[in-house]
Amino acid sequence: MTSPIHESSGVARPSPNPVGPPPPCSDEFLRQVHDRSFEDASAEELLALAIEHFHPRLALSCSFGAPEGLVLLDMMHRIDPTTRVFVIDTGRLPQATHDLIDRVRDRYGKAIEIMFPEPEAVQDMVRGHGQNLFYESIELRRRCCAVRKVEPLNRYFEEAGVDAWVAGLRREQNSTRRDAAKVEIDALHGNRIKINPLAAWTHDEVWAYVREREVPTNRLHGDGYPSVGCEPCSRAISAGDDLRAGRWWWEDESTRECGLHVGEERDGSGI
């Protein structure tokens, strides 16, 4: 059975748009994407352009475990309060992340579209490999990410009528993101348009925006967690560590991705 998209209120909502591949963009727009013509645009300019061209078939992917997603949510809400945001609830998120989702819903008056993994797939995986299979090998960790994160993302795109999406990737986050373009064609997800408005931002710039706008963030950041994912796969880091060192810390940096942004042929992908 296909799991519905839920709002944070817990009420199931049907897809607002017909299922199907995204419509083609103009040749001129695609040329600009290929030529990386948007690299000089500011984050706000990119979001305004994306909203103008794609809303309401545009959605922000926000993990509620990193400040970047909340910065983008705040920017998009200021441009158009009806913009959409979704989160993948893997079933292993910490309570602090659930609390933040509720805080954001109340602060912005915004419905959060929540996707869950397929229960049968999770059940089969846990029965075969245990609850904490991700510690056993890279292959099993990737399988867990595929079941709990990648499949729900793909299903969201199919059910929610999304032609373009916004992500909080930054080039300085790790080696797998150094070449991220601000606007790209996402071949992993049906050639949808993917917008990375913060690609060139630094960690300090993100937090300066958070402080200036009083953007709500995950309280675990104050406990030394710069990046919060699933509870058993996230931990606090020490001063001087890489900002994503607390994610899948038992693996080499080159494999610390979950499949959402880079194909498995390139060592997975992450959020």
N, C-alpha and C positions, 0 to 999 in steps of 0.2 A: 504494500500500500504506500502511495506517495504521501510524504509528510507535508502538511500545509505550512504556509508562511504564517507566523504568528506575530502580532504586535506585542509590545512589552506589557500590555494590559492582559495578555493571555487569550485574546479573542482571535479566532482563526479568520483570516480574510482570503477570499479567492484572488487569483491573479488579476491585476487591474488592466492588463493588456494581453492581447492574443499571443500564444506561443509561436515562436518561429525565429528564424535568423534575423539579425538586424538589417535594416534597409541600407543600401549602398550610400556612401557619402559622395559628395561631388568630387570630380577628378581633381579640381583645384585644391580642395581640402586635403585629399590624400597625398597630393604632391607636396604640400606644406608639411605634412606629417613625415613623409619620407626624407625630406630635406632638413628636418629638424628646425623648421622656421619659427617654432614657438619658444625657442630656448631663451630669448631675451624678455619674454613676457613675465610679469610678476604673478605670484600665486593668485591674487585677487582677479587679475585680468584673465588668467586661464579659466578660473571658475566661472566668471561672468560669461565668457565665451561658451563654455560647456553648457551652462544652464540655458543660455539663449538658444543654442542649437539642439539640445537633446532633452531637456526637461519636458515632461515627467518621466521620460525613459532613460534617466540618468540616476545613478545611486552611488552614495559614498559607502565604501567598505571600511567600517570602524571596528577595531578589535576591543576598544575600551581598555586596552592594556598598555597603550603608548600615547604620549601627548600629541603626536602628529595627527592622529585621527580626530581628536577633539578640537585641535586648531582648525582643521578643515571643516568640521561640522559647524563651528562657530562662524567661520568665513561664509560658508554657503548659506547659513541661516540668515546672516545679515543681508545677503544679496536677495534671497527669496526664502521666506519662512516655510514654504511648502516643499522644499527640496527633500529628497529621500535619503535615508541612512539605514543600513542593515548590519547585523552582527551574526556571526556563527557561534552558537552556543554548543561547544564540543561535548558538554556533559562533564568536563573536568575543570571548569573555570573556578577560580577562587571566589569566595563570597564578596571580596572587595570589588571585583569586576561586576558582579550582579548589582551591588549597591550603587555603583557608578552609573550603570544603565538607568536605574530608577531616578537618580539625581538629574541626569541629563534630560530624561523625559519630562520631569517636573520643571526644570529650569527653562527649557525651550518650548515646552508644550508640543513636543514632537513625538509622533508614533515611531517606535523603533521596530523595524522589521527583523524578526529573529528566526534564524534557520537552525534546525537540529539535524544531527545525523540520523540515518535510517536505523531504527531500533534493531531490526533483524541483523543488519550488517555488524553492528556493534556487538550484539549477542554472540554471533558466530565467531567473531574475532577474539573476544574475551574467553569464550569456551575453549578455543583452540590454543591460545597462547598466554592467557592470564591477563589480569588487570594492568600490569606494569610491563608489558611486552617491549615497550620502547627502550628499556634499559639493556635488552638482550643483544640487539644488533641494529645497525643502521637500516637494514632492510625491514625489520619489524617496526622500527620507529616510523619509517616512511609509510608503512602500511597503516599504522594507527592514524597518522596525519591524513592519509588519503581517505580513510573511512570517516573520520571525525571532522575534517575541515574541507578537503578538496571536493568530495562528492556533494556536500551541502551547498558549496559555492556554485558548482556547476548546475545543480538543480535550481538554485535561486535564479540564475540567469535564464534558465529555460521557463520558469514559472512566472517570473515577475515582469517580463516584458522590458528588459534592460538592453539598450543599445550601446551605452557608454557607462564607464564606471570610474570612480575617483579613488585613488589609493594614497597612503601616506609614506611611500617609499622615499628615502633619502640616500644619495650616493655614498655618503660617508658612513652609513650604517655597517656595512661589511663588504667583503670582496665581491659577492654575487650581485651587488647593486650599483657598482661603480659606473656602469655604462647606461643606467636608466635614463631614458629620454623623458622630457616633460609631457609629451603627447606621443603615443605610440599605437600601433595596430596590434591588438592582443591576439596573436595566432593561437594561443592556448585555449582561448574562450570564444571561439566562433568569429574571430576577426572583429570583435567589438573594439571600440575606441577606449583606450585607457589613458587617464590623465593623472600625472604625478606632479602636482603643483609645487610640492616642497622638495623636489629632487635636488636642487642646489642649495637648500637651506642647511645651516649648521645646527648642531644640538643647542647651542646658546641662543640662536635666533628663535628656535621653537619655544624655549622656555621664556624668552623675553616677551613673546606674544601671549603666552599663558598668563604671565604676571600682569601684563598691561590690561588684558581683557578679562582677567579673573575667570579664566576658563576652567571648569571642573576637570580634575584628573584623578587617576587611580591612586588611592591612599597608600598603596604599596610602594609607590615611588619614594615616599618619605622614609621607607624602611630599607632603602638600598636597592630596589628593583627598578632599573631604568626601563625594562621591557617585561611586561607581564603577559604570559600566555596561559597554557594549561598549568594547573597548580603543581603537578609532579615534574613538570619540565621547565620550571622557572625557579630561579633562586637569586638572592642578593649578591651583588658583586663588591669587590674591594676597590679602594681608591686607585686610579690608574688603569683599571681593567678596561678592555673594550666594552662599549655600551651594550653589546649583545652577548657578552660573555656568560651571562646568566641563563641564556636560552640553550637547551640541549648541551649543557656544559661538558658532558662526557664525550662529545664528538669534536672532530677537527673543525675549524672555522669554515672550511670550504663546503661542508655538508650541512651546516646549521640552517636549513631551509625546509619548508613543509609542503611545497607543491602548489601554493596559491599564485605565485608570481613568476616562477621559473620552472620549465619542464623538468621532469625527472632525468631526462637525458643530460641535464646540466646540474645534476646533484640536488634536485628538488627545488623548493622555493619556500618563502616565508612571509610572515606577517608581523 
